[in-house]
């Protein structure tokens, strides 16, 4: 299972999102700091869920990182668009 597939499964399980879009931006960061050559270093995530909507911004980010668990150590950068 790819990192992207694992992210999708974990975020769906944790938040039952109405919208979940995950974009692998790693190719745009090739050769930059944090690029480990795996093609799984940089992601953008758009997530809309009633679970998150009631939370303050910082709590939303913490909840997403908690749901991703050990994947946080495999991903160099993740841009979050949450609501």
SVG drawing of the C-alpha trace seen along z (x, -y; Angstrom):
<svg xmlns="http://www.w3.org/2000/svg" viewBox="-21 -28 40 30">
<polyline fill="none" stroke="black" stroke-width="0.4" points="0.0,0.0 1.4,-3.4 1.9,-6.3 -1.0,-8.1 -3.3,-5.0 -2.4,-4.8 -3.1,-8.5 -6.4,-8.1 -7.5,-5.1 -6.5,-6.7 -8.1,-10.0 -11.3,-8.4 -11.5,-6.2 -10.8,-9.0 -13.0,-11.8 -15.6,-10.2 -14.9,-13.2 -17.3,-14.7 -14.3,-15.8 -10.9,-14.2 -8.3,-15.2 -4.7,-14.1 -2.1,-15.4 1.5,-14.0 3.6,-17.2 6.9,-15.3 8.0,-15.8 7.7,-19.5 10.2,-19.4 12.8,-17.1 16.3,-18.1 15.0,-20.3 15.5,-19.9 13.5,-16.9 13.3,-15.1 14.5,-11.6 14.1,-10.4 11.2,-8.1 8.6,-10.2 6.6,-10.3 8.0,-13.3 5.5,-16.2 1.7,-16.2 -1.2,-18.5 -4.5,-17.5 -7.9,-19.0 -10.3,-17.6 -13.8,-18.6 -15.5,-16.9 -18.2,-17.8 -15.8,-16.3 -13.2,-19.0 -15.6,-21.8 -16.3,-22.2 -12.6,-22.4 -10.4,-25.4 -7.7,-25.5 -4.8,-24.2 -6.9,-21.4 -7.8,-20.4 -4.2,-20.2 -3.3,-18.2 -6.2,-15.8 -5.0,-15.1 -1.4,-14.5 -2.6,-12.2 -4.7,-10.2 -1.7,-9.9 0.4,-8.5 3.7,-7.0 3.3,-8.4 4.3,-11.7 7.9,-10.4 7.8,-9.3 6.4,-12.6 8.7,-15.7 5.9,-18.2 2.1,-18.2 0.0,-21.3 -3.4,-21.0 -6.6,-22.7 -9.1,-21.7 -12.7,-22.5"/>
</svg>
